[in-house]
Amino acid sequence: MNNTPKKIIVWSWSRDPSLKPVEALIDEGAVEVVLWVSMLGDKDFRSKPFSYVPEKMLKRLALLDRRQDVFYRQSNEQLNRDLNRWMDIYSRVNFSKGLDYHEHVNLFHLYYQYFTNLIKSRGVDAVVFFGAPHVGADYVLYLAAKGLGVDVFVTLQSHVANRFYCVTELDDIGTFETCKQLGEPITLTIPRQHEKKHFYSAFIRNKRKFRLHKLLEDSLRAIFPSRQPISWAGVLQNASSRLNYVKYYKKMAQHEVDFDRKFVYFPLHMQPELSTTILGNEYSDQLLAIEKVSAMIPEDWHIYVKENPTQGAPQRNRLFYERLGRIPNTRYLSERVNTYDLMKSAQFVASISGTACWEAISGGKPALVFGRVWYMNLPGISRYREGMTAQDVLNNRFEHEELERAYSELMSRTIPGIIGLSYAVLYPEFTEENNADLLLAFLRKVLALDGANS
């Protein structure tokens, strides 16, 4: 029996159900947590918080030895891809506001050096993410670990009650080949309809109003820096963005739809978010995807682009609307237009990685996806490729029974448990104790710890 504890880094969130199982492994002496990133911070005695507030990270970096072997070593082509995705992801946090391009580049490299230095100096064996990286610093940790050949395990909650995914590569999201041996068989049916009830719909708030309290909140964060600090340049940038969003949404959004036209339905994602920054790759630029759709459909077809009901000001400034308005036969729709009316009348549905395409094929409608998403290889889904036509999507016919079989096979790669507590509402039998046992069993397997099969 190997009594040497595995050294791990854990990235988790507040109210994260990973806390109990990780602490159980610490008590057993099975693991040593080198770094535990948690919003709980030092409120929990076991947590070793890493603050992704730049100034705090830089203070910690200054205490580490200067060394050349922690620099970014991948190709320049790979660096350009990683930087582009990093800047897209990082745009969601307050302290990115007001930073110019060069400061973002420098900050990326400093984060990379910090994590690489930590992994090498402490001999880290594995990094476990309870939730896919999508806020900035967590993505750089992922890159640093992969660059050093350290085991990485990324978990992602599934929409099926009490089930989650695990991958060792972000590009495996949608295929789930890298951890499929961890799954458990399940047989599922799919109601033959588009309509779905999503528990998170209850939290949708109208963000298309300029609220003075948001300006006041930003100002206070600039005066009294805390977990979400912001510069005065960022305060002004946010205020300007909110004003522009209100102005151009009112100017561009249409509330009436001509259902007699042939059209493609393209519901926009809320941005920035995991669904685009990680799952979308280059199509995190949603307008690029809409331009691709425009080029592949007949001239007499339209594209009905519906705004996401949860979208705020980020990535909806004046030039977004200028560019959207340049795409032929495209109509920008308000949230008042019913999603399912659009879905039922559309020739097909297109999205980066949204639930709309899953809803489309559930009701027998073909769909086109541009990103990586859990359903992307199911019957009825076409994945975008250069040169494809609208007819290629329409020709992707399928039987509902075929879809149910493929769906059950895919979801058999999921693992019992809940890693995002908001999803507990889908599972009435949920208890923290039982869930902790499931996640403990999962951690024993992926970390190859003694007792994994007991």
N, C-alpha and C positions, 0 to 999 in steps of 0.2 A: 504494500500500500504506500502510495506517495503522500507523505505528510507535509510537503512544501506547499503553502497556499499559492494559488494562482493570483497574480497581480492584474487587476482589472481597472478600467475606467468605466464609470456608469454615468450616462446622461439621462436625467429624468426631469419630471416637472412637479409642480405643487399637487397635492392630493394624489400622488402617483402610487398605484398599487405595487410598484416594484420595491417599495421601502422595506416591507416586512420580509419578503424572501431574501433580499440582499443582506439584511441584517442577520437573518438566520444563518446564512453562509459565513458571515463574519464570525458569529458566535461559535460555529463549528471549527473555525480555523481553516475552512476550505478556500477562502479568498481573502486577499488584502486589497482594499479599495484605495488605489493610489490617488484617484480624483473622483469625486462624486458631485456632479453638477446638478444642482437642485435649486428651485426657487425658494425652498425652505431656508436655505443658507445656514447660518450658525444657530438657527432656532432648534435644529435637530442635532443632538450631540454626535451622531454618527456621520453626519454630512460633512464633506470636505468641499465646500462650495468654490466653484470657479466663476467669478463674475465676468461676463462678457462685455461689461462696460470697459471700453478701451483703456482708460487711465488706470484702472485697477489691474488689468492684465499687464500693462506696461511696467507697473511697479514690480510685479512678480517676475516678469521677464528680466528686469534689471538685476535681480538677485541670482540669476542663473549664470553659469560660466559662458563666456563667449566662445563659440566653436563654429568651424566651417561646415561640419558634417550635418548641420541642421537646416541648411539652405534648401530651397526648392530645387529638386534635381531632375524633374521630368522634362520632356521636350518643350520647346517654345510653343509648338502647336497645341500641346496639352495644356500648357500654362494659359494660353489665350482662352481655351474652352473653360478651364477652371475659374479664371478671373471673371469671365463673362457671367457665369452662373452665380459666382459669389456676389457680384455686384447686384444682380437681380434679386437674390435672396436677401441680401443685407439692406436693401432699400426699405424693408418693412419696419426696421427698428428706428427709434427716435434719433439715436446718436449718429445715424448715417446722414441725417438732414444737414445741409449746409457744407458737407465735405465735397471737395472737388475730386476729379477723377484720380489725380496723382496720390491724394491722401488715401483714397480707397485702395489703390494698388499697394501702397506702403503698409497699410493696416493688414491687408491680406497676408503679406509676407511675414509680418511680425507675429500674427496669430500662428502661422505655419511653423515658424521657428520655435515658438513657445511650446506647442504641442509635441513637435518632433523632439525637442530637447527633453521634455518630460518623459516621453515614451522610451527614449534611448537611455536616459540616465537612471530611470527606475525599473527598467526591464519589464515593461508592461506586456502581458500575454494576450489580452483581449480587450476590446471596447464593445460595450453593449449600449445600444440606443433604445430607450423605451419611447418610441415615436420617431418617425423618420426625420433626419436633419433638414431644417428649413428656416432657421433664423439667422444664420451667418456663421458664427463661431463654431457651431456644431458641425457644419459642413466642412470647415477647415480641419477640424479634428478627424473627421471621416477621411479626408484626403491624406492627412499626415499618417494615419494608421495604415491605410492601404499602401502608401508609398514605402512604408517600412516592412510590409508583409505581415503585419499583426492581424490576428483574427478580428473580424468585425461582424457584429450581428445587429441588424436593424429590424425592429418590430414595427408593425403597422396594423391598426385595428381594422377588422373586416366589418362589413355591414350585416353579416350573419351573426345572430346572437351568440355571445360567449365564444367567439373565434377570432384569432388574429394570425397575421402572416409573419414570416421571418425570412429575411434574405441576407446574404453576405455581400451582395453587390447592389447598388441602387438601380443599375440597369437591368436587374433581374425582376424588378417590380412589374407584374403583369404575366410573368412566366412562372416564377417561384420554383425554379429548378434547384437552386443552391441549398435549400433546406427542406425539400419535399419529403425527406425521410422522417421528418418530425411530425408530419400531419397525421390525422386520424380520419378514417372513412366516414362519409356522411352522405345521405340521400336526400335530395331537396326537390321540391316542386316549385313552379313559377306560375303565379296567376297570369292568365293570358289577357293582359291589359297593360296600358301605359301607366296608369295612375299608381303612384306610390305615396305612402305616408312617411315623411322623414321627421324624426323627433326634433332635429335641430331647427325645423321651420318655426318653432315657437320663439326662437331667439332672434328672429329677423327684425332689424330696426331700420327705419328710414334714415339714411345718411346723406340725403341730398338736400340738406338745409344747412345754412351757415349758423353754427351755434357759438355764441360768445363764450360759453364756458370752456370750449375746447381751446380757444385762444388763451384764456386765463390759466388753464391747466398747463399748457406749454410754457407760458411765461413763468409760472411757479417752478417748473422743472429746470428752467434756465437759471433762475435765481438760487434755487436750493437743489443742486444735483443729487439724485438718488439712484434707484435701480434703472430709471429711464431718463437719463439726462439728455438735454438738448441744447444746442447753441442758439444764440439769438438769430443767427442766419437761418437756422432750422425753423425757429418760430415763425419768421416771416415767410419762409418757403411753404410751410404747412398752411398758413393763413391764405396765402395767394392761391394755393392749389384748391382749397375748399371753395373759395369765391369763384374760381374758374369753373369748377365742377358744377356748381349750382347754376351758373350762367349758361354753360354750353349744353348741359342736360336739358334744361328748359327749352333751349333754342332748337335742339336736334331731335329730341325724343318724340315719336309719333304714337298716338293712342288708338288710331284706327288702322285696320288691316284689310287688304283686298285678298280674300281667301280664294278667289276665282283664278288667280295667277298660279303658275307653277313656281314653287319656291323651295329653297333649302332653309331649314330652321337651324340657326346657330346661336345658342344661348351662351352668353359670355360668363366666364369665371370671375369670381371675386379675386382681385389681385392687390398686393402680392400674397401668394399662398402656395402651399405644397403642391396643389393640383397643377400649377403652371411652372413655378420656379424649379421644382425637382422633376415632376412627371412630364412637363412639357418640352424640356430641352430647348431647342431654338424656337419652338412654338409657344414659349412663354410670352413671346410677342404674338398676341392673339390676332392682331391685324394681318400678320404674315399668313396665318392660316386662312383667314377670310379672303385674302388676295389669291391664295392658291385655289380656294373653292370657286372664286369668280372666274378664274382662268379655265376651269374644267367643266363648267355648266354651259348649256346653250344660251344664246344671246337673249332669248325671250323669257328666261327664268330670272327669278329674283333671289336675293338672300335676305332673310329677315333675321336681323341681329337683335336679340333681346338683352337688355342690361340686367345684370345680376341684382337681385333685390337687396343684397348685403353689401354691394360695392360702395366704397367711400371715395375720397378724392385721389388717393394714390393711382398713378398711371392713367388718369383721366383728365389730363390737362388740355390746353387749347390745341396743341399739335396732334393729339390723338384724334380729335374730332375733325381736324383738317384732313388728316390722312384717311380716316374712315369715309368721309364725304367724297373722296376721290375714287372710291371703288364703285364701278358701274352697277346699277340695278340693286343697290344695297339700301335697306331701310333700317334705321335704328329705332327700336321699339322700347316703349316704357314698360315698367313692371306691371302696368294695368292689364296688358294683353295676356290672356290665359295661356299658360305653357302647353297644356294638353290639347287645346284647340289648335295651336300651331303644329304640334307634333302629329296630330291625326291628319291634318291637311297637307303636310309637307311631303315632297317627293322622298326626301330622306333627311335625317338629322346629322349634324356635324358638330364636333366638339374637340377640345384638346384631350380632356380626360374626365369629362363631367358625367354625372349620373343620368343626364338626359339621353345619352346613347344607350345606356342599360335599360332605361324605361322604354326607349324606342323598340329595341329588339324583343323586350318582354311582350309587347303588343303586336309583334309581327312586322315592324317597320325596319328596313335596313338603316345602317348608321355608318358614319365615317369618323375615325379618330386620328388625331395627329400626334398624341403623346403616348406615354406608357401608363397603362391603367389595368386594373385587375381583370377586366372582362375583354381585353383587346383581342384575344384569340378565340372568342366564342363565335358560334355560327351567327351570321347576319352582320358581323362587324367587318368593315373593310379598313385596313390601315393605309394611310395616305402614302403614295409613292409618286415620284415625278412621272408625268406622262399619262396618269390615269384619267379617266373620263367619268362623267356622271353615270353613264350607262354601266360602267364597271361596278359601281356601288349598287345600282338597281338590280343587276344580275346576281347579286349575292343572296339568292333565295335559300330558305331553310324551313324545316319543320319544327314545330314547337317541342315535340318529343326529343328531337335531336338536340335542341338547345338545353333542355332539362338534363339530359345525360351528360353533356359536356360541362354544364354548370356544376353538377354534383361531383364530377371527377376533379374539376379545378378546386372546388371548395374542400375537397378531401386533403388538400395540401395545407389547410389551415390548422391551427393549434388551439386546443381548448384554453380559454382564459380571456381576461379583459385587461388590456394595458392602457386603456383610456377610460377613466371612470365615467365620463359623460355617456358612454355606451351601455352602462349598467342598466339603463331604463329599458333596454331591449330584452333583458334577461331577468324575469321576476324572481328566479331562484338565486340570484346573486347574493353572496355574503363575502365579506372581506377575508374571512378565515379560509373558506374553500378556494377562493381565487388565489390567495397567497400560496396555498398548496400546489395549485396548478402551475403558477409561475415559478415556484421553487423547483418543481420537476423539470420544467422547461430549461431553467438555468443549469441544472445538473447535466442535462443532455448536451446543450450547446457548448458548455465549458468543459465537457468530458471529465466531470468530477466523480469521485468515488460515490457509489450509491445511486448512480444515474438510473439504473434499471431495477432498483429495489422497490 
